[in-house]
Amino acid sequence: MEVLARTLIIACKHINDRSNSDSDEDVALLETIASELGAASEAEKQCLIQAAKALGDEEWPGELGIL
């Protein structure tokens, strides 16, 4: 689970950091990811939070509505 959490965070950061990240498709994708993560179990959310901390991006969970 930890590897999947880190991979998901890296992918979201990449989408968000792209030069055209304001495109409707990118925004829609990030909103879909955030919506799905809202249904994560508490253990899954904690894993994502810990992975974000390990990657040095402690704001990520809040940005995706996990907190």
C-alpha positions in Angstrom: 0.0 0.0 0.0 2.8 2.4 0.8 4.3 2.1 -2.7 0.9 2.7 -4.3 0.4 5.8 -2.0 3.7 7.3 -3.0 3.1 6.6 -6.6 -0.3 8.2 -6.5 1.1 11.3 -4.8 3.9 11.6 -7.4 1.4 11.3 -10.2 -0.9 13.9 -8.8 2.0 16.3 -8.2 3.1 15.8 -11.8 -0.4 16.5 -13.2 -0.6 19.6 -11.0 2.8 20.8 -11.9 2.5 20.5 -15.7 2.7 23.8 -17.5 -0.9 23.4 -18.7 -2.2 22.2 -15.4 -5.1 24.6 -15.6 -6.7 22.6 -18.4 -10.2 21.3 -17.8 -9.0 17.7 -18.3 -6.3 18.0 -15.6 -8.6 19.7 -13.2 -11.3 17.0 -13.8 -8.8 14.2 -13.3 -7.6 15.7 -10.0 -11.1 16.2 -8.8 -12.0 12.6 -9.6 -8.9 11.3 -7.7 -9.8 13.5 -4.7 -13.4 12.2 -4.8 -12.2 8.6 -4.8 -9.8 9.2 -2.0 -12.6 10.6 0.0 -14.0 7.0 0.2 -10.7 5.6 1.5 -10.6 3.8 4.8 -9.0 5.6 7.8 -6.0 3.2 7.5 -5.6 4.1 3.8 -5.9 7.8 4.5 -3.2 7.5 7.2 -1.0 5.6 4.8 -1.4 8.5 2.2 -0.7 11.1 4.9 2.5 9.2 5.9 3.6 8.8 2.3 3.1 12.5 1.7 5.2 13.4 4.7 7.9 11.0 3.5 7.9 12.8 0.1 8.1 16.2 1.8 4.7 17.3 0.8 2.7 17.6 4.0 0.1 19.9 2.4 -0.9 17.3 -0.2 -3.5 15.4 1.9 -5.3 18.7 2.7 -5.2 19.8 -0.9 -6.9 16.5 -1.9 -9.4 16.7 0.9 -8.0 13.7 2.8 -7.7 15.6 6.1 
